[in-house]
Amino acid sequence: MSVKKYNTILVSKEKHITTITLNRPSKYNAISPELITDMIDAIKVVGEDSDTRAVLITGAGKAFCAGGDVQEDIIPVSKMRPSEWRAYIKSFCNMIRNLNAMPKPVIAGINGVTVGGGCDIAMSCDIRVASDKARFGYGYIKMGIISDMGGNYMMPRLVGSGAAKLFAFTGDIIDAKEAFRIGLVDKLVPANEFNDAVNNLVSKIANGPTAAIVLIKEAMRKSATMDLETSLDYTMNLQSAIIDSQDVVEGYTAFLEKRKPEFKGK
């Protein structure tokens, strides 16, 4: 993968891990149209990179993402007619759609403030790891609007209907401990251990049997709309696609030899 340079994000790769860093720290990594365009391009490039085995999305500075940029997003949207808004928001929806559908495992490293669309970006990832100093809010309601970046689909599935409605109806800020309790966050770590904890998790996933992880992600996503029998049949077909792969052979061999497997992602 040729690492591209963007104005609003940083993309780097090391040891099969690609990191996408939202990079507008002076604005708490707030979402702008340019950031959305940059993210769409980066997601496509990373998704097609066969050498990338895990993806980390995080934020520069003190925030993960503070939602919409006041000057570049919120004020312009407030002046749009409905037809203009629908055309404008399509790219935002495409970014969420593409991130959610990325075949690689995606981990959100939530280092700080995460509000509105920032929550939507985090929820689009497969796993969310948060610093205990992070704070979360769903401020759409404070402007009299609703999430237009997938939150109404993803949040109830993560935290349950009641907790999702409480968070969305009130717009209250919650701390990382509460976000972990309700299921918005999957792993909570002390701030001084955050970087190491995130890196260790992403490395563990990147060094796993990549094909199986990719198929687990696909099977879980597709099974959400299937009955049990359909899911069993679908998963059986997926399994048959990797049963003779190098990683499966290595996994079985290592198990029988009582040693740690060395997966190559093949």
DRENDO-1510 file (C-alpha; in Angstrom, 1 decimal, always signed):
<recs>
REC; n; res; u; v; w
REC; 1; MET; +0.0; +0.0; +0.0 .
REC; 2; SER; +1.3; +3.4; -0.9 .
REC; 3; VAL; +0.7; +5.6; +2.1 .
REC; 4; LYS; -1.0; +8.8; +0.9 .
REC; 5; LYS; -0.9; +12.2; +2.6 .
REC; 6; TYR; -4.1; +13.9; +3.5 .
REC; 7; ASN; -5.0; +17.3; +5.0 .
REC; 8; THR; -7.2; +16.1; +7.8 .
REC; 9; ILE; -6.0; +12.5; +8.6 .
REC; 10; LEU; -2.8; +10.7; +9.0 .
REC; 11; VAL; -2.3; +7.2; +7.6 .
REC; 12; SER; +0.6; +5.0; +8.6 .
REC; 13; LYS; +1.4; +1.3; +8.4 .
REC; 14; GLU; +3.7; -0.9; +10.5 .
REC; 15; LYS; +3.9; -4.7; +10.8 .
REC; 16; HIS; +0.6; -5.3; +9.0 .
REC; 17; ILE; -1.3; -2.6; +11.0 .
REC; 18; THR; -2.6; +0.5; +9.4 .
REC; 19; THR; -3.4; +3.4; +11.6 .
REC; 20; ILE; -5.8; +6.1; +10.6 .
REC; 21; THR; -5.5; +9.2; +12.9 .
REC; 22; LEU; -8.1; +11.9; +12.7 .
REC; 23; ASN; -5.8; +14.9; +12.6 .
REC; 24; ARG; -7.5; +18.2; +13.4 .
REC; 25; PRO; -6.3; +18.5; +17.0 .
REC; 26; SER; -6.9; +22.2; +17.3 .
REC; 27; LYS; -10.6; +21.5; +16.6 .
REC; 28; TYR; -10.8; +18.3; +18.6 .
REC; 29; ASN; -10.8; +16.4; +15.3 .
REC; 30; ALA; -14.2; +17.7; +14.4 .
REC; 31; ILE; -15.8; +16.4; +11.2 .
REC; 32; SER; -15.6; +18.5; +8.1 .
REC; 33; PRO; -16.5; +17.7; +4.5 .
REC; 34; GLU; -12.8; +17.4; +3.7 .
REC; 35; LEU; -12.3; +14.9; +6.6 .
REC; 36; ILE; -15.1; +12.8; +5.2 .
REC; 37; THR; -13.6; +12.9; +1.7 .
REC; 38; ASP; -10.2; +11.9; +3.1 .
REC; 39; MET; -11.7; +9.1; +5.2 .
REC; 40; ILE; -13.6; +7.6; +2.2 .
REC; 41; ASP; -10.4; +7.5; +0.2 .
REC; 42; ALA; -8.3; +6.1; +3.0 .
REC; 43; ILE; -10.9; +3.4; +3.8 .
REC; 44; LYS; -10.9; +2.3; +0.2 .
REC; 45; VAL; -7.1; +2.2; -0.1 .
REC; 46; VAL; -6.7; +0.4; +3.2 .
REC; 47; GLY; -9.5; -2.1; +2.5 .
REC; 48; GLU; -7.8; -3.1; -0.7 .
REC; 49; ASP; -4.4; -3.5; +0.8 .
REC; 50; SER; -3.6; -7.2; +1.1 .
REC; 51; ASP; -0.7; -6.5; +3.6 .
REC; 52; THR; -3.0; -4.8; +6.1 .
REC; 53; ARG; -4.3; -7.3; +8.6 .
REC; 54; ALA; -5.8; -4.9; +11.2 .
REC; 55; VAL; -6.8; -1.2; +11.2 .
REC; 56; LEU; -6.7; +1.2; +14.1 .
REC; 57; ILE; -8.7; +4.5; +14.0 .
REC; 58; THR; -7.8; +7.0; +16.7 .
REC; 59; GLY; -7.6; +10.8; +17.2 .
REC; 60; ALA; -4.7; +13.3; +17.5 .
REC; 61; GLY; -4.4; +15.3; +20.7 .
REC; 62; LYS; -7.0; +15.3; +23.4 .
REC; 63; ALA; -10.0; +14.1; +21.4 .
REC; 64; PHE; -11.2; +11.1; +19.3 .
REC; 65; CYS; -13.7; +13.2; +17.5 .
REC; 66; ALA; -15.9; +16.1; +18.7 .
REC; 67; GLY; -18.6; +15.7; +16.1 .
REC; 68; GLY; -19.5; +18.2; +13.4 .
REC; 69; ASP; -17.2; +21.2; +12.9 .
REC; 70; VAL; -19.2; +24.3; +13.8 .
REC; 71; GLN; -17.9; +26.5; +10.9 .
REC; 72; GLU; -17.5; +23.9; +8.2 .
REC; 73; ASP; -20.5; +21.6; +8.9 .
REC; 74; ILE; -23.1; +22.7; +11.5 .
REC; 75; ILE; -23.5; +26.4; +10.3 .
REC; 76; PRO; -23.6; +25.5; +6.6 .
REC; 77; VAL; -26.1; +22.7; +7.2 .
REC; 78; SER; -28.4; +25.0; +9.2 .
REC; 79; LYS; -28.8; +27.2; +6.1 .
REC; 80; MET; -29.5; +24.3; +3.7 .
REC; 81; ARG; -32.9; +23.4; +2.1 .
REC; 82; PRO; -33.9; +19.7; +2.6 .
REC; 83; SER; -32.9; +18.8; -1.0 .
REC; 84; GLU; -29.5; +20.4; -0.5 .
REC; 85; TRP; -29.0; +18.6; +2.9 .
REC; 86; ARG; -29.8; +15.2; +1.3 .
REC; 87; ALA; -27.2; +15.7; -1.3 .
REC; 88; TYR; -24.7; +17.0; +1.2 .
REC; 89; ILE; -25.1; +14.1; +3.7 .
REC; 90; LYS; -24.7; +11.3; +1.2 .
REC; 91; SER; -20.9; +11.4; +1.5 .
REC; 92; PHE; -21.1; +11.2; +5.3 .
REC; 93; CYS; -23.4; +8.2; +5.0 .
REC; 94; ASN; -21.0; +6.6; +2.5 .
REC; 95; MET; -18.1; +7.0; +4.9 .
REC; 96; ILE; -20.0; +5.2; +7.6 .
REC; 97; ARG; -21.2; +2.5; +5.2 .
REC; 98; ASN; -17.7; +1.9; +3.8 .
REC; 99; LEU; -16.1; +1.8; +7.3 .
REC; 100; ASN; -18.7; -0.6; +8.6 .
REC; 101; ALA; -18.3; -2.9; +5.6 .
REC; 102; MET; -14.5; -2.8; +5.5 .
REC; 103; PRO; -13.3; -6.5; +5.3 .
REC; 104; LYS; -10.4; -5.9; +7.8 .
REC; 105; PRO; -10.9; -5.9; +11.5 .
REC; 106; VAL; -11.2; -2.3; +12.7 .
REC; 107; ILE; -10.5; -1.1; +16.2 .
REC; 108; ALA; -11.4; +2.3; +17.5 .
REC; 109; GLY; -8.8; +3.7; +20.0 .
REC; 110; ILE; -10.9; +6.3; +21.8 .
REC; 111; ASN; -8.3; +8.5; +23.4 .
REC; 112; GLY; -10.6; +11.4; +24.5 .
REC; 113; VAL; -13.7; +13.4; +23.8 .
REC; 114; THR; -16.1; +11.6; +21.5 .
REC; 115; VAL; -19.3; +13.4; +20.6 .
REC; 116; GLY; -22.1; +13.1; +18.0 .
REC; 117; GLY; -20.7; +12.0; +14.7 .
REC; 118; GLY; -17.6; +10.9; +16.6 .
REC; 119; CYS; -19.7; +8.3; +18.4 .
REC; 120; ASP; -21.1; +7.2; +15.1 .
REC; 121; ILE; -17.6; +6.7; +13.7 .
REC; 122; ALA; -16.5; +4.7; +16.8 .
REC; 123; MET; -19.7; +2.6; +16.6 .
REC; 124; SER; -18.9; +1.8; +12.9 .
REC; 125; CYS; -15.7; +0.0; +14.1 .
REC; 126; ASP; -15.6; -3.6; +15.2 .
REC; 127; ILE; -14.2; -3.0; +18.7 .
REC; 128; ARG; -14.0; +0.1; +20.8 .
REC; 129; VAL; -11.1; +0.5; +23.3 .
REC; 130; ALA; -11.3; +3.7; +25.5 .
REC; 131; SER; -9.1; +5.6; +27.9 .
REC; 132; ASP; -10.8; +6.0; +31.3 .
REC; 133; LYS; -10.4; +9.8; +30.6 .
REC; 134; ALA; -12.6; +9.7; +27.5 .
REC; 135; ARG; -16.1; +11.3; +27.6 .
REC; 136; PHE; -19.0; +10.6; +25.3 .
REC; 137; GLY; -22.1; +12.6; +24.3 .
REC; 138; TYR; -24.8; +12.4; +21.6 .
REC; 139; GLY; -25.4; +16.1; +21.2 .
REC; 140; TYR; -27.6; +15.9; +18.1 .
REC; 141; ILE; -30.7; +16.4; +20.3 .
REC; 142; LYS; -29.3; +19.7; +21.7 .
REC; 143; MET; -29.7; +21.1; +18.2 .
REC; 144; GLY; -33.1; +19.5; +17.7 .
REC; 145; ILE; -31.8; +17.0; +15.1 .
REC; 146; ILE; -31.2; +13.3; +15.0 .
REC; 147; SER; -28.1; +11.2; +14.1 .
REC; 148; ASP; -27.7; +11.0; +10.3 .
REC; 149; MET; -24.5; +8.9; +10.4 .
REC; 150; GLY; -25.9; +5.4; +11.3 .
REC; 151; GLY; -26.3; +5.9; +15.1 .
REC; 152; ASN; -30.0; +4.9; +15.0 .
REC; 153; TYR; -29.0; +1.6; +13.5 .
REC; 154; MET; -25.9; +0.8; +15.5 .
REC; 155; MET; -26.5; +2.1; +19.0 .
REC; 156; PRO; -29.5; +0.0; +20.0 .
REC; 157; ARG; -27.6; -3.1; +18.7 .
REC; 158; LEU; -24.7; -2.2; +20.9 .
REC; 159; VAL; -26.2; -1.0; +24.1 .
REC; 160; GLY; -29.9; -2.0; +23.9 .
REC; 161; SER; -33.0; +0.1; +23.2 .
REC; 162; GLY; -33.4; +1.7; +26.5 .
REC; 163; ALA; -29.8; +2.8; +27.0 .
REC; 164; ALA; -29.7; +4.1; +23.4 .
REC; 165; LYS; -32.8; +6.2; +23.9 .
REC; 166; LEU; -31.6; +7.6; +27.2 .
REC; 167; PHE; -28.3; +8.6; +25.6 .
REC; 168; ALA; -29.9; +10.0; +22.5 .
REC; 169; PHE; -33.0; +11.7; +24.1 .
REC; 170; THR; -31.0; +13.6; +26.7 .
REC; 171; GLY; -27.7; +14.3; +25.0 .
REC; 172; ASP; -26.0; +14.0; +28.4 .
REC; 173; ILE; -22.3; +13.6; +28.6 .
REC; 174; ILE; -21.3; +10.2; +30.1 .
REC; 175; ASP; -17.8; +9.2; +31.3 .
REC; 176; ALA; -15.9; +6.2; +30.0 .
REC; 177; LYS; -16.9; +4.0; +32.9 .
REC; 178; GLU; -20.6; +4.5; +32.1 .
REC; 179; ALA; -19.9; +4.0; +28.4 .
REC; 180; PHE; -18.3; +0.7; +29.3 .
REC; 181; ARG; -21.1; -0.4; +31.6 .
REC; 182; ILE; -23.8; +0.1; +28.9 .
REC; 183; GLY; -21.7; -1.5; +26.1 .
REC; 184; LEU; -20.8; +1.5; +24.1 .
REC; 185; VAL; -17.2; +0.7; +24.9 .
REC; 186; ASP; -15.8; -2.9; +24.8 .
REC; 187; LYS; -12.6; -2.4; +26.7 .
REC; 188; LEU; -11.6; +0.3; +29.2 .
REC; 189; VAL; -8.1; +1.0; +30.2 .
REC; 190; PRO; -6.3; +3.6; +32.4 .
REC; 191; ALA; -5.2; +6.7; +30.5 .
REC; 192; ASN; -1.5; +6.0; +31.3 .
REC; 193; GLU; -1.8; +2.5; +29.8 .
REC; 194; PHE; -4.0; +3.4; +26.9 .
REC; 195; ASN; -1.4; +3.4; +24.1 .
REC; 196; ASP; +0.2; +0.1; +25.1 .
REC; 197; ALA; -3.2; -1.5; +25.6 .
REC; 198; VAL; -4.5; -0.5; +22.2 .
REC; 199; ASN; -1.3; -1.4; +20.4 .
REC; 200; ASN; -1.2; -4.8; +22.1 .
REC; 201; LEU; -4.8; -5.6; +21.2 .
REC; 202; VAL; -4.3; -4.5; +17.5 .
REC; 203; SER; -1.1; -6.4; +17.3 .
REC; 204; LYS; -2.7; -9.6; +18.7 .
REC; 205; ILE; -5.5; -9.3; +16.1 .
REC; 206; ALA; -3.1; -8.5; +13.2 .
REC; 207; ASN; -1.0; -11.6; +14.1 .
REC; 208; GLY; -4.0; -13.9; +14.2 .
REC; 209; PRO; -5.4; -16.0; +11.3 .
REC; 210; THR; -6.6; -13.1; +9.1 .
REC; 211; ALA; -8.9; -15.0; +6.8 .
REC; 212; ALA; -10.8; -16.5; +9.8 .
REC; 213; ILE; -11.1; -13.1; +11.4 .
REC; 214; VAL; -12.4; -11.5; +8.2 .
REC; 215; LEU; -15.0; -14.3; +7.8 .
REC; 216; ILE; -16.0; -14.0; +11.5 .
REC; 217; LYS; -16.7; -10.4; +10.9 .
REC; 218; GLU; -18.7; -11.2; +7.7 .
REC; 219; ALA; -20.6; -14.0; +9.4 .
REC; 220; MET; -21.6; -12.0; +12.4 .
REC; 221; ARG; -22.7; -9.0; +10.2 .
REC; 222; LYS; -24.7; -11.1; +7.8 .
REC; 223; SER; -26.2; -13.4; +10.6 .
REC; 224; ALA; -27.7; -10.4; +12.2 .
REC; 225; THR; -30.5; -10.5; +9.6 .
REC; 226; MET; -30.7; -14.3; +9.3 .
REC; 227; ASP; -32.5; -17.0; +11.2 .
REC; 228; LEU; -30.4; -19.7; +12.9 .
REC; 229; GLU; -30.7; -22.3; +10.1 .
REC; 230; THR; -29.7; -19.8; +7.4 .
REC; 231; SER; -26.8; -18.6; +9.5 .
REC; 232; LEU; -25.6; -22.2; +10.1 .
REC; 233; ASP; -25.7; -22.9; +6.4 .
REC; 234; TYR; -24.0; -19.6; +5.5 .
REC; 235; THR; -21.2; -20.2; +8.1 .
REC; 236; MET; -20.6; -23.7; +6.8 .
REC; 237; ASN; -20.0; -22.4; +3.3 .
REC; 238; LEU; -17.7; -19.7; +4.7 .
REC; 239; GLN; -15.7; -22.3; +6.6 .
REC; 240; SER; -15.2; -24.5; +3.5 .
REC; 241; ALA; -13.5; -21.5; +1.9 .
REC; 242; ILE; -10.6; -21.5; +4.4 .
REC; 243; ILE; -10.5; -25.1; +5.6 .
REC; 244; ASP; -7.3; -25.9; +3.5 .
REC; 245; SER; -5.6; -22.5; +4.0 .
REC; 246; GLN; -2.1; -22.2; +5.3 .
REC; 247; ASP; -3.3; -20.6; +8.6 .
REC; 248; VAL; -5.7; -23.5; +9.3 .
REC; 249; VAL; -3.0; -26.0; +8.6 .
REC; 250; GLU; -0.7; -24.1; +10.9 .
REC; 251; GLY; -3.4; -23.8; +13.6 .
REC; 252; TYR; -4.1; -27.5; +13.6 .
REC; 253; THR; -0.5; -28.4; +13.6 .
REC; 254; ALA; +0.4; -26.0; +16.4 .
REC; 255; PHE; -2.5; -27.3; +18.5 .
REC; 256; LEU; -1.4; -31.0; +18.1 .
REC; 257; GLU; +2.3; -30.1; +18.7 .
REC; 258; LYS; +1.2; -28.0; +21.8 .
REC; 259; ARG; +3.0; -24.8; +20.6 .
REC; 260; LYS; +2.0; -21.3; +19.8 .
REC; 261; PRO; +0.9; -21.0; +16.2 .
REC; 262; GLU; +2.6; -18.6; +13.8 .
REC; 263; PHE; -0.1; -17.3; +11.5 .
REC; 264; LYS; +0.9; -15.7; +8.2 .
REC; 265; GLY; -2.5; -14.3; +7.2 .
REC; 266; LYS; -2.8; -16.7; +4.3 .
</recs>
